[in-house]
Amino acid sequence: MTDGSGIRTAGVVLAGGRSDRFGSDKAAALWRNRPLVDWSVAALAPYCEVIFVSGRDHPTHIRVTDRPEPDLGPLGGLAGALFAAKERGCDRLLSLPCDTPDIPAGLLVRLCAQDGTAFVESCPVIGVWSVADAARLESWLVSGKPRAVHAWTDEIGAVAIPAGGPIPNINRPGDMAHLDRG
């Protein structure tokens, strides 16, 4: 989808984690009768002309794999999605993890309004990323530099924005019940 300035935006749901703390496939876990991965897909849909799902098959969206190799954490998934977005002629990529089904109202609007690369200070895997940085991120990962998202955001000078409210993160099965009570 293009915004008013003609910028083409792709989206990615980062869903390739091992779910160790969850104990089973977290992205497929149901919250309110819907897989967690689909909450993130739905949140991205109004802002993105194409949506990728990193690290897993999805019935309606394109799977992307980590780059330059598997098991590099969120940055590997982000790198794979940046290359896929670039191949489809998109200018930027909007990212969400699969385990944050309750995004604060207006957060993605504020991210998409940023002129450059930006991320949510309390949850840096939520961000908007320039596809122009795809090769740079892949080189960063090949070099053995830290795979922490904050290290990457510091490297590229990304802007941290406030979340505008709490972002509940699902790490254990009980977190979903807690989310319903919150």
ZAROKOL-720981 format. One record per residue: residue number from 1; y, x, z of N, C-alpha, C in turn. Coordinates in pm, 1 decimal, padded with zeros to 6 digits. Example, Ala and Ser with C-alpha at 12.3 -4.5 7.8 and 13.67 -1.06 7.14 Angstrom:
BEGIN
+------+----------+----------+----------+----------+----------+----------+----------+----------+----------+
: resi :      n.v :      n.u :      n.w :     ca.v :     ca.u :     ca.w :      c.v :      c.u :      c.w :
+------+----------+----------+----------+----------+----------+----------+----------+----------+----------+
:    1 : -00569.0 :  01319.0 :  00780.0 : -00450.0 :  01230.0 :  00780.0 : -00330.0 :  01320.0 :  00780.0 :
:    2 : -00225.0 :  01285.0 :  00708.0 : -00106.0 :  01367.0 :  00714.0 :  00003.0 :  01290.0 :  00787.0 :
+------+----------+----------+----------+----------+----------+----------+----------+----------+----------+
***
This chain:
BEGIN
+------+----------+----------+----------+----------+----------+----------+----------+----------+----------+
: resi :      n.v :      n.u :      n.w :     ca.v :     ca.u :     ca.w :      c.v :      c.u :      c.w :
+------+----------+----------+----------+----------+----------+----------+----------+----------+----------+
:    1 : -00116.5 :  00084.6 :  00000.0 :  00000.0 :  00000.0 :  00000.0 :  00123.1 :  00089.3 :  00000.0 :
:    2 :  00223.8 :  00051.6 : -00070.3 :  00346.5 :  00129.2 : -00067.9 :  00445.0 :  00062.1 :  00025.2 :
:    3 :  00526.2 :  00144.7 :  00088.3 :  00630.4 :  00086.6 :  00171.4 :  00755.2 :  00071.5 :  00084.6 :
:    4 :  00866.6 :  00034.5 :  00141.3 :  00989.5 :  00012.7 :  00065.0 :  01036.9 :  00135.1 : -00011.0 :
:    5 :  00996.0 :  00254.7 :  00031.0 :  01040.4 :  00377.5 : -00034.7 :  00942.7 :  00423.7 : -00142.6 :
:    6 :  00835.3 :  00348.5 : -00164.9 :  00736.9 :  00386.0 : -00264.9 :  00631.0 :  00481.6 : -00214.8 :
:    7 :  00627.3 :  00509.6 : -00086.9 :  00526.0 :  00598.3 : -00029.7 :  00393.4 :  00523.9 : -00024.0 :
:    8 :  00290.6 :  00585.7 : -00079.7 :  00156.9 :  00525.3 : -00080.5 :  00078.5 :  00574.1 :  00040.9 :
:    9 :  00024.4 :  00478.6 :  00117.0 : -00043.0 :  00508.9 :  00242.6 : -00190.5 :  00470.4 :  00237.3 :
:   10 : -00274.8 :  00563.3 :  00274.8 : -00417.1 :  00537.8 :  00296.6 : -00440.2 :  00535.8 :  00447.3 :
:   11 : -00553.4 :  00483.1 :  00488.0 : -00587.2 :  00481.1 :  00629.6 : -00725.0 :  00539.8 :  00652.0 :
:   12 : -00747.7 :  00586.8 :  00772.4 : -00880.8 :  00634.6 :  00810.3 : -00911.1 :  00592.4 :  00953.1 :
:   13 : -01034.3 :  00545.5 :  00971.2 : -01087.2 :  00523.2 :  01105.1 : -01177.5 :  00641.8 :  01134.4 :
:   14 : -01143.8 :  00716.4 :  01237.3 : -01222.5 :  00832.5 :  01278.4 : -01338.9 :  00782.1 :  01363.1 :
:   15 : -01458.4 :  00783.8 :  01303.1 : -01574.6 :  00721.7 :  01366.0 : -01698.6 :  00810.4 :  01359.6 :
:   16 : -01678.9 :  00939.9 :  01354.7 : -01792.7 :  01029.7 :  01338.3 : -01838.3 :  01099.0 :  01464.4 :
:   17 : -01787.2 :  01057.5 :  01579.5 : -01824.7 :  01124.0 :  01704.1 : -01968.1 :  01096.3 :  01745.4 :
:   18 : -02016.5 :  01175.4 :  01840.4 : -02154.9 :  01163.6 :  01886.6 : -02174.4 :  01053.9 :  01991.5 :
:   19 : -02067.5 :  01002.6 :  02047.7 : -02074.6 :  00895.4 :  02149.3 : -02157.2 :  00935.6 :  02270.9 :
:   20 : -02151.0 :  01062.3 :  02311.3 : -02231.0 :  01110.5 :  02423.9 : -02205.8 :  01031.6 :  02552.0 :
:   21 : -02080.7 :  01011.9 :  02587.8 : -02049.7 :  00940.1 :  02712.0 : -02085.1 :  00792.3 :  02701.7 :
:   22 : -02081.0 :  00737.9 :  02581.3 : -02111.1 :  00596.1 :  02561.8 : -02261.0 :  00569.7 :  02570.3 :
:   23 : -02341.8 :  00664.8 :  02524.3 : -02486.4 :  00651.9 :  02533.4 : -02552.8 :  00585.2 :  02414.6 :
:   24 : -02475.6 :  00533.1 :  02323.0 : -02527.1 :  00473.9 :  02199.4 : -02413.3 :  00479.1 :  02097.4 :
:   25 : -02435.5 :  00424.2 :  01980.5 : -02337.1 :  00429.8 :  01873.3 : -02212.6 :  00347.9 :  01909.2 :
:   26 : -02109.9 :  00416.1 :  01953.8 : -01989.3 :  00349.2 :  02000.9 : -01920.6 :  00267.4 :  01891.5 :
:   27 : -01909.5 :  00320.6 :  01772.6 : -01839.2 :  00250.9 :  01664.5 : -01903.7 :  00116.8 :  01631.2 :
:   28 : -02034.8 :  00106.4 :  01651.2 : -02107.4 : -00018.0 :  01621.9 : -02110.9 : -00113.8 :  01740.8 :
:   29 : -02068.0 : -00066.5 :  01857.8 : -02070.1 : -00151.8 :  01977.0 : -01979.0 : -00272.6 :  01957.0 :
:   30 : -02023.2 : -00385.9 :  02007.6 : -01946.8 : -00509.6 :  01991.3 : -01850.1 : -00531.0 :  02106.4 :
:   31 : -01727.8 : -00560.8 :  02072.2 : -01625.8 : -00606.5 :  02167.0 : -01571.2 : -00736.0 :  02109.0 :
:   32 : -01578.3 : -00840.7 :  02186.3 : -01537.3 : -00972.5 :  02138.5 : -01608.0 : -01007.9 :  02007.1 :
:   33 : -01736.4 : -00979.2 :  02002.9 : -01824.2 : -01012.4 :  01889.1 : -01789.1 : -00942.2 :  01758.7 :
:   34 : -01726.5 : -00826.4 :  01768.8 : -01687.1 : -00752.1 :  01649.4 : -01709.5 : -00603.0 :  01676.8 :
:   35 : -01769.6 : -00528.3 :  01583.3 : -01787.6 : -00384.7 :  01605.5 : -01652.6 : -00314.9 :  01629.2 :
:   36 : -01654.1 : -00217.0 :  01718.7 : -01529.5 : -00144.8 :  01747.9 : -01464.6 : -00088.7 :  01621.6 :
:   37 : -01544.2 : -00033.9 :  01530.9 : -01488.0 :  00023.7 :  01408.3 : -01406.9 : -00080.2 :  01331.5 :
:   38 : -01449.9 : -00206.3 :  01334.3 : -01379.4 : -00309.5 :  01257.8 : -01245.0 : -00349.1 :  01319.1 :
:   39 : -01226.8 : -00328.1 :  01448.7 : -01095.5 : -00351.9 :  01510.0 : -00992.9 : -00254.2 :  01451.2 :
:   40 : -01035.3 : -00128.5 :  01435.6 : -00943.9 : -00028.2 :  01378.8 : -00918.8 : -00053.2 :  01231.0 :
:   41 : -01022.7 : -00091.4 :  01157.2 : -01005.4 : -00125.0 :  01015.3 : -00902.3 : -00236.9 :  01002.0 :
:   42 : -00915.6 : -00341.1 :  01082.6 : -00823.5 : -00454.9 :  01075.8 : -00680.5 : -00413.9 :  01111.1 :
:   43 : -00665.4 : -00324.4 :  01207.3 : -00530.6 : -00278.8 :  01245.2 : -00465.2 : -00201.0 :  01131.6 :
:   44 : -00543.3 : -00122.0 :  01058.0 : -00489.6 : -00041.8 :  00946.9 : -00458.0 : -00124.0 :  00822.4 :
:   45 : -00532.9 : -00229.6 :  00800.0 : -00527.6 : -00304.5 :  00674.3 : -00387.1 : -00343.5 :  00627.0 :
:   46 : -00297.7 : -00391.3 :  00712.7 : -00166.3 : -00430.8 :  00661.9 : -00079.6 : -00315.9 :  00609.1 :
:   47 : -00115.8 : -00192.7 :  00641.9 : -00032.0 : -00077.7 :  00609.1 : -00090.6 :  00014.1 :  00502.0 :
:   48 : -00215.5 : -00010.3 :  00461.6 : -00287.1 :  00087.1 :  00379.5 : -00342.8 :  00024.3 :  00252.2 :
:   49 : -00331.5 :  00097.9 :  00142.2 : -00388.1 :  00047.3 :  00017.7 : -00535.5 :  00077.4 :  00005.0 :
:   50 : -00584.7 :  00175.0 :  00077.5 : -00727.1 :  00206.1 :  00083.6 : -00756.5 :  00253.3 :  00225.0 :
:   51 : -00874.2 :  00216.5 :  00274.8 : -00914.1 :  00257.3 :  00409.3 : -01046.8 :  00331.7 :  00399.9 :
:   52 : -01049.8 :  00447.8 :  00461.9 : -01169.8 :  00529.3 :  00470.9 : -01226.3 :  00517.3 :  00611.6 :
:   53 : -01355.9 :  00537.0 :  00622.7 : -01420.1 :  00545.6 :  00752.6 : -01485.5 :  00683.2 :  00757.2 :
:   54 : -01442.5 :  00762.3 :  00850.7 : -01491.0 :  00899.5 :  00861.3 : -01618.5 :  00905.6 :  00943.5 :
:   55 : -01720.3 :  00968.4 :  00885.2 : -01841.1 :  00997.5 :  00958.8 : -01946.7 :  00889.5 :  00963.9 :
:   56 : -01928.2 :  00781.2 :  00887.7 : -02029.0 :  00675.0 :  00889.6 : -02011.9 :  00583.8 :  00769.2 :
:   57 : -02120.0 :  00518.0 :  00735.7 : -02114.5 :  00416.7 :  00630.9 : -02049.4 :  00290.8 :  00687.5 :
:   58 : -01983.6 :  00217.2 :  00599.1 : -01922.0 :  00091.1 :  00636.5 : -01944.7 : -00005.7 :  00521.3 :
:   59 : -01969.1 : -00132.1 :  00550.0 : -02002.6 : -00224.2 :  00441.0 : -01890.9 : -00248.9 :  00340.3 :
:   60 : -01765.8 : -00229.5 :  00378.6 : -01656.6 : -00263.1 :  00286.1 : -01556.3 : -00150.7 :  00262.1 :
:   61 : -01574.3 : -00036.9 :  00326.6 : -01477.5 :  00071.5 :  00310.7 : -01548.1 :  00202.2 :  00276.8 :
:   62 : -01473.9 :  00296.1 :  00226.0 : -01526.3 :  00421.0 :  00172.9 : -01553.7 :  00520.3 :  00285.1 :
:   63 : -01674.8 :  00573.7 :  00285.1 : -01711.0 :  00678.2 :  00382.2 : -01653.5 :  00811.6 :  00335.2 :
:   64 : -01596.5 :  00887.0 :  00428.0 : -01557.3 :  01025.0 :  00401.1 : -01626.8 :  01113.8 :  00503.5 :
:   65 : -01654.0 :  01235.6 :  00461.2 : -01720.3 :  01330.6 :  00549.5 : -01620.0 :  01436.6 :  00594.9 :
:   66 : -01654.4 :  01500.0 :  00705.4 : -01571.4 :  01608.8 :  00757.7 : -01555.9 :  01718.3 :  00652.8 :
:   67 : -01442.2 :  01782.3 :  00657.2 : -01419.2 :  01902.2 :  00576.3 : -01368.4 :  02008.9 :  00670.0 :
:   68 : -01406.7 :  02128.3 :  00650.5 : -01491.0 :  02183.5 :  00545.9 : -01640.0 :  02170.6 :  00574.1 :
:   69 : -01678.5 :  02124.5 :  00693.4 : -01820.0 :  02109.4 :  00728.7 : -01831.3 :  02005.5 :  00839.0 :
:   70 : -01952.3 :  01956.3 :  00865.1 : -01970.9 :  01854.1 :  00969.4 : -01944.1 :  01907.5 :  01110.3 :
:   71 : -01927.4 :  01814.0 :  01201.0 : -01916.6 :  01841.4 :  01344.6 : -01794.3 :  01922.8 :  01384.4 :
:   72 : -01683.0 :  01895.6 :  01319.7 : -01558.7 :  01964.2 :  01355.6 : -01465.1 :  01874.7 :  01436.5 :
:   73 : -01516.0 :  01763.4 :  01484.0 : -01434.3 :  01673.9 :  01564.0 : -01334.7 :  01597.3 :  01479.5 :
:   74 : -01236.2 :  01538.9 :  01545.1 : -01139.3 :  01455.5 :  01473.0 : -01065.4 :  01529.4 :  01360.7 :
:   75 : -01037.3 :  01658.1 :  01379.4 : -00965.2 :  01730.3 :  01273.0 : -01050.1 :  01744.8 :  01146.7 :
:   76 : -01181.2 :  01758.8 :  01160.9 : -01268.3 :  01763.6 :  01043.8 : -01267.5 :  01631.5 :  00969.0 :
:   77 : -01271.7 :  01521.4 :  01044.1 : -01263.5 :  01388.9 :  00982.5 : -01129.8 :  01365.1 :  00917.2 :
:   78 : -01024.6 :  01410.4 :  00983.9 : -00890.3 :  01397.2 :  00928.3 : -00877.0 :  01477.9 :  00799.0 :
:   79 : -00930.4 :  01598.7 :  00798.4 : -00923.8 :  01681.7 :  00676.9 : -00996.2 :  01614.2 :  00561.2 :
:   80 : -01116.1 :  01562.5 :  00585.8 : -01189.1 :  01493.2 :  00480.3 : -01111.8 :  01374.3 :  00426.0 :
:   81 : -01050.7 :  01298.2 :  00514.5 : -00973.9 :  01180.3 :  00472.9 : -00845.6 :  01219.2 :  00399.8 :
:   82 : -00781.8 :  01329.0 :  00440.9 : -00661.2 :  01374.1 :  00370.2 : -00692.6 :  01408.7 :  00224.8 :
:   83 : -00803.0 :  01477.6 :  00203.1 : -00842.7 :  01510.2 :  00065.7 : -00874.8 :  01383.8 : -00013.7 :
:   84 : -00945.2 :  01289.1 :  00048.6 : -00979.3 :  01164.0 : -00019.8 : -00853.2 :  01084.2 : -00054.0 :
:   85 : -00757.9 :  01081.1 :  00038.1 : -00632.9 :  01009.3 :  00013.1 : -00554.3 :  01075.2 : -00100.9 :
:   86 : -00552.0 :  01206.7 : -00100.6 : -00481.8 :  01280.4 : -00206.2 : -00545.1 :  01251.9 : -00342.2 :
:   87 : -00679.2 :  01249.5 : -00347.8 : -00749.6 :  01219.9 : -00473.1 : -00715.8 :  01081.8 : -00527.1 :
:   88 : -00678.4 :  00990.5 : -00440.1 : -00643.7 :  00854.6 : -00482.1 : -00493.9 :  00835.6 : -00500.3 :
:   89 : -00420.7 :  00945.1 : -00499.6 : -00277.5 :  00938.4 : -00527.1 : -00191.5 :  00891.5 : -00412.5 :
:   90 : -00245.2 :  00895.3 : -00291.9 : -00165.9 :  00854.5 : -00175.7 : -00083.4 :  00972.3 : -00125.7 :
:   91 :  00025.2 :  00940.1 : -00058.5 :  00117.7 :  01040.7 : -00006.6 :  00089.3 :  01077.0 :  00138.3 :
:   92 :  00033.3 :  00980.4 :  00210.6 :  00009.9 :  01003.5 :  00352.9 : -00111.5 :  00924.3 :  00398.9 :
:   93 : -00152.1 :  00957.0 :  00520.1 : -00270.9 :  00897.8 :  00579.5 : -00237.2 :  00849.6 :  00720.1 :
:   94 : -00271.5 :  00726.1 :  00748.6 : -00253.7 :  00668.2 :  00881.3 : -00390.0 :  00669.5 :  00949.2 :
:   95 : -00399.6 :  00727.4 :  01069.1 : -00529.5 :  00742.5 :  01135.2 : -00537.5 :  00667.9 :  01267.2 :
:   96 : -00657.4 :  00615.2 :  01291.4 : -00692.0 :  00553.2 :  01419.0 : -00833.3 :  00596.0 :  01455.1 :
:   97 : -00861.9 :  00613.8 :  01582.9 : -01000.4 :  00634.8 :  01622.5 : -01071.8 :  00498.6 :  01626.6 :
:   98 : -01203.8 :  00502.1 :  01630.6 : -01279.1 :  00376.2 :  01634.9 : -01282.4 :  00314.8 :  01773.9 :
:   99 : -01236.2 :  00387.8 :  01873.9 : -01254.2 :  00342.2 :  02011.8 : -01126.3 :  00298.2 :  02082.0 :
:  100 : -01027.8 :  00255.1 :  02005.0 : -00903.0 :  00202.8 :  02062.1 : -00873.8 :  00066.2 :  01999.2 :
:  101 : -00948.0 : -00037.5 :  02040.0 : -00934.8 : -00166.6 :  01972.4 : -00810.0 : -00245.9 :  02006.8 :
:  102 : -00733.0 : -00201.2 :  02103.5 : -00616.3 : -00277.8 :  02148.1 : -00490.9 : -00191.6 :  02137.7 :
:  103 : -00440.1 : -00178.3 :  02016.2 : -00322.4 : -00094.8 :  01986.8 : -00195.4 : -00170.8 :  02026.6 :
:  104 : -00100.1 : -00105.2 :  02094.1 :  00024.8 : -00173.2 :  02130.0 :  00096.5 : -00230.5 :  02007.4 :
:  105 :  00151.1 : -00348.6 :  02024.6 :  00225.0 : -00415.3 :  01916.5 :  00336.3 : -00324.3 :  01865.2 :
:  106 :  00347.7 : -00316.0 :  01736.6 :  00454.4 : -00239.8 :  01673.7 :  00429.7 : -00091.3 :  01658.8 :
:  107 :  00322.9 : -00038.6 :  01718.0 :  00298.7 :  00105.5 :  01714.1 :  00278.6 :  00156.1 :  01570.6 :
:  108 :  00195.3 :  00090.7 :  01494.2 :  00169.8 :  00137.7 :  01357.6 :  00292.5 :  00120.5 :  01268.9 :
:  109 :  00371.9 :  00019.5 :  01294.9 :  00498.6 :  00002.2 :  01222.1 :  00589.2 :  00121.6 :  01248.9 :
:  110 :  00599.3 :  00161.5 :  01376.3 :  00684.5 :  00276.0 :  01410.8 :  00632.2 :  00405.5 :  01350.8 :
:  111 :  00500.6 :  00423.3 :  01347.9 :  00445.0 :  00543.1 :  01284.6 :  00477.0 :  00544.8 :  01135.6 :
:  112 :  00457.6 :  00432.0 :  01070.1 :  00483.0 :  00425.6 :  00925.5 :  00630.7 :  00441.2 :  00891.5 :
:  113 :  00718.2 :  00417.0 :  00986.7 :  00861.9 :  00432.9 :  00963.6 :  00907.5 :  00578.4 :  00973.0 :
:  114 :  00819.9 :  00666.7 :  01019.2 :  00854.7 :  00808.4 :  01032.8 :  00870.5 :  00872.1 :  00894.6 :
:  115 :  00966.1 :  00961.4 :  00881.9 :  00987.8 :  01031.4 :  00755.2 :  00880.9 :  01137.1 :  00727.3 :
:  116 :  00823.8 :  01192.0 :  00831.8 :  00724.3 :  01298.0 :  00813.5 :  00602.6 :  01271.7 :  00898.5 :
:  117 :  00532.3 :  01378.1 :  00928.2 :  00411.4 :  01368.9 :  01008.2 :  00446.2 :  01339.0 :  01153.2 :
:  118 :  00374.7 :  01241.9 :  01209.2 :  00399.5 :  01201.0 :  01347.5 :  00267.9 :  01154.4 :  01409.1 :
:  119 :  00263.6 :  01160.6 :  01540.5 :  00144.1 :  01119.3 :  01613.9 :  00186.1 :  01057.3 :  01745.7 :
:  120 :  00093.9 :  00986.1 :  01807.3 :  00120.5 :  00922.4 :  01936.0 :  00095.3 :  01025.5 :  02045.2 :
:  121 :  00196.7 :  01050.0 :  02126.8 :  00187.7 :  01158.2 :  02224.5 :  00072.2 :  01140.9 :  02321.6 :
:  122 :  00036.3 :  01019.3 :  02359.0 : -00072.3 :  00998.5 :  02454.8 : -00209.6 :  00987.1 :  02388.3 :
:  123 : -00212.8 :  00979.1 :  02256.8 : -00339.5 :  00967.0 :  02182.9 : -00318.1 :  01028.3 :  02044.0 :
:  124 : -00321.6 :  01161.5 :  02034.2 : -00279.4 :  01228.6 :  01910.9 : -00366.2 :  01203.4 :  01788.2 :
:  125 : -00483.5 :  01142.4 :  01803.2 : -00560.6 :  01108.1 :  01683.3 : -00504.4 :  00985.5 :  01613.4 :
:  126 : -00410.6 :  00917.3 :  01678.5 : -00336.7 :  00810.0 :  01612.3 : -00212.7 :  00874.1 :  01554.4 :
:  127 : -00203.5 :  00872.2 :  01422.3 : -00089.5 :  00938.3 :  01360.6 : -00074.7 :  00904.3 :  01214.7 :
:  128 :  00031.5 :  00958.5 :  01158.5 :  00056.9 :  00948.8 :  01014.9 :  00072.7 :  01092.5 :  00966.2 :
:  129 : -00004.1 :  01128.2 :  00862.2 : -00022.1 :  01266.1 :  00820.1 :  00006.4 :  01281.0 :  00671.8 :
:  130 :  00073.6 :  01386.6 :  00633.9 :  00102.0 :  01413.2 :  00493.3 : -00021.2 :  01468.4 :  00423.0 :
:  131 : -00055.3 :  01412.0 :  00306.4 : -00169.2 :  01464.4 :  00231.2 : -00138.8 :  01604.7 :  00179.2 :
:  132 : -00012.5 :  01642.4 :  00175.9 :  00024.5 :  01778.3 :  00134.1 : -00032.0 :  01883.4 :  00229.0 :
:  133 : -00069.8 :  01843.7 :  00349.9 : -00125.1 :  01937.1 :  00448.9 : -00277.6 :  01945.4 :  00445.9 :
:  134 : -00343.7 :  01881.2 :  00349.9 : -00489.8 :  01879.0 :  00345.7 : -00548.9 :  02019.7 :  00339.3 :
:  135 : -00506.2 :  02099.1 :  00243.5 : -00561.9 :  02234.2 :  00227.8 : -00525.7 :  02322.2 :  00348.1 :
:  136 : -00406.9 :  02302.5 :  00400.5 : -00364.8 :  02381.0 :  00517.8 : -00453.8 :  02349.5 :  00637.9 :
:  137 : -00487.2 :  02222.4 :  00657.3 : -00574.8 :  02185.5 :  00768.0 : -00715.1 :  02242.4 :  00746.8 :
:  138 : -00764.7 :  02234.3 :  00624.9 : -00896.8 :  02290.1 :  00598.4 : -00898.3 :  02440.8 :  00625.2 :
:  139 : -00794.5 :  02510.7 :  00585.3 : -00784.3 :  02655.1 :  00612.6 : -00778.6 :  02682.3 :  00762.4 :
:  140 : -00705.3 :  02600.2 :  00834.8 : -00695.9 :  02611.0 :  00981.1 : -00835.2 :  02602.0 :  01042.7 :
:  141 : -00913.2 :  02503.7 :  00996.9 : -01047.2 :  02484.8 :  01051.5 : -01142.1 :  02598.7 :  01013.8 :
:  142 : -01130.9 :  02650.4 :  00893.1 : -01214.6 :  02762.4 :  00848.0 : -01182.1 :  02888.4 :  00927.6 :
:  143 : -01056.2 :  02903.9 :  00965.6 : -01012.2 :  03025.8 :  01032.9 : -01064.3 :  03038.5 :  01175.9 :
:  144 : -01117.1 :  02930.5 :  01230.0 : -01165.5 :  02935.0 :  01367.6 : -01057.8 :  02907.5 :  01470.7 :
:  145 : -00941.5 :  02865.5 :  01426.8 : -00834.8 :  02830.3 :  01522.0 : -00876.8 :  02707.1 :  01601.1 :
:  146 : -00806.3 :  02676.5 :  01709.4 : -00846.4 :  02564.3 :  01795.2 : -00860.2 :  02433.3 :  01717.0 :
:  147 : -00963.5 :  02357.8 :  01753.6 : -00986.7 :  02229.5 :  01687.7 : -00921.5 :  02114.7 :  01763.6 :
:  148 : -00835.9 :  02145.8 :  01856.9 : -00763.4 :  02043.1 :  01932.2 : -00652.4 :  01984.7 :  01844.8 :
:  149 : -00641.7 :  01852.8 :  01844.5 : -00540.4 :  01787.8 :  01761.8 : -00400.4 :  01834.0 :  01802.3 :
:  150 : -00375.8 :  01850.8 :  01931.9 : -00243.1 :  01896.8 :  01975.7 : -00210.1 :  02035.7 :  01920.7 :
:  151 : -00307.9 :  02122.5 :  01910.6 : -00282.4 :  02255.3 :  01852.4 : -00239.6 :  02241.0 :  01706.8 :
:  152 : -00305.4 :  02151.2 :  01633.8 : -00269.6 :  02128.2 :  01493.2 : -00129.9 :  02066.7 :  01482.1 :
:  153 : -00098.3 :  01968.7 :  01567.4 :  00034.1 :  01906.7 :  01558.7 :  00144.0 :  02007.8 :  01590.1 :
:  154 :  00117.1 :  02098.6 :  01683.0 :  00213.9 :  02205.5 :  01712.0 :  00230.9 :  02297.1 :  01590.5 :
:  155 :  00120.1 :  02331.0 :  01526.6 :  00122.3 :  02419.9 :  01409.8 :  00207.5 :  02363.9 :  01297.2 :
:  156 :  00199.3 :  02233.6 :  01273.5 :  00271.1 :  02175.0 :  01159.5 :  00404.5 :  02112.6 :  01198.3 :
:  157 :  00439.0 :  02117.3 :  01325.8 :  00567.1 :  02062.0 :  01369.8 :  00573.0 :  01910.7 :  01363.0 :
:  158 :  00461.2 :  01845.2 :  01386.9 :  00457.1 :  01698.4 :  01385.0 :  00537.9 :  01642.9 :  01502.0 :
:  159 :  00593.1 :  01526.3 :  01482.2 :  00676.1 :  01460.0 :  01582.2 :  00589.2 :  01371.0 :  01670.6 :
:  160 :  00603.5 :  01385.5 :  01801.5 :  00532.8 :  01299.9 :  01896.5 :  00617.1 :  01176.3 :  01923.8 :
:  161 :  00553.7 :  01059.9 :  01914.3 :  00625.4 :  00936.7 :  01947.4 :  00555.2 :  00868.7 :  02063.9 :
:  162 :  00629.8 :  00794.5 :  02145.1 :  00565.7 :  00723.3 :  02256.0 :  00482.4 :  00606.3 :  02204.7 :
:  163 :  00379.0 :  00572.9 :  02279.4 :  00288.8 :  00465.1 :  02238.9 :  00353.4 :  00327.2 :  02250.0 :
:  164 :  00445.4 :  00311.6 :  02343.4 :  00505.8 :  00180.1 :  02363.0 :  00418.4 :  00088.3 :  02446.8 :
:  165 :  00326.2 :  00146.0 :  02516.8 :  00234.8 :  00070.2 :  02602.1 :  00105.8 :  00146.6 :  02616.5 :
:  166 :  00019.9 :  00102.9 :  02707.0 : -00106.9 :  00173.6 :  02725.2 : -00198.1 :  00155.2 :  02603.9 :
:  167 : -00277.0 :  00258.2 :  02576.7 : -00377.2 :  00251.7 :  02470.5 : -00512.6 :  00269.7 :  02537.9 :
:  168 : -00579.0 :  00158.1 :  02567.8 : -00711.7 :  00169.1 :  02629.5 : -00809.5 :  00236.1 :  02534.2 :
:  169 : -00887.4 :  00327.4 :  02588.8 : -00984.3 :  00403.9 :  02511.3 : -01123.5 :  00370.9 :  02562.7 :
:  170 : -01213.6 :  00336.9 :  02471.8 : -01350.9 :  00302.4 :  02508.5 : -01435.5 :  00429.3 :  02506.3 :
:  171 : -01479.1 :  00474.9 :  02622.3 : -01565.7 :  00592.0 :  02630.9 : -01703.3 :  00559.2 :  02686.6 :
:  172 : -01710.9 :  00453.8 :  02766.4 : -01836.4 :  00412.2 :  02829.1 : -01851.7 :  00261.9 :  02808.9 :
:  173 : -01973.5 :  00209.8 :  02809.8 : -01992.6 :  00066.1 :  02787.8 : -01908.6 : -00021.9 :  02881.7 :
:  174 : -01894.0 :  00018.6 :  03006.3 : -01816.0 : -00059.8 :  03101.5 : -01667.8 : -00068.8 :  03067.3 :
:  175 : -01618.6 :  00023.4 :  02984.8 : -01476.9 :  00021.1 :  02947.2 : -01440.3 : -00104.9 :  02870.2 :
:  176 : -01533.9 : -00160.8 :  02795.2 : -01504.4 : -00283.0 :  02719.7 : -01485.0 : -00401.8 :  02813.0 :
:  177 : -01566.5 : -00411.4 :  02917.3 : -01550.3 : -00518.6 :  03015.2 : -01417.9 : -00501.3 :  03090.2 :
:  178 : -01384.4 : -00377.4 :  03121.8 : -01258.1 : -00349.8 :  03189.6 : -01138.9 : -00389.4 :  03100.9 :
:  179 : -01150.7 : -00365.2 :  02972.2 : -01045.4 : -00400.7 :  02877.2 : -01021.9 : -00551.2 :  02877.7 :
:  180 : -01127.4 : -00628.7 :  02885.1 : -01113.3 : -00774.0 :  02889.0 : -01046.9 : -00822.2 :  03017.4 :
:  181 : -01067.2 : -00748.5 :  03127.2 : -01004.9 : -00786.7 :  03254.1 : -00859.5 : -00742.9 :  03262.0 :
:  182 : -00823.8 : -00638.9 :  03184.4 : -00689.8 : -00582.7 :  03190.6 : -00592.7 : -00668.1 :  03124.0 :
+------+----------+----------+----------+----------+----------+----------+----------+----------+----------+
***
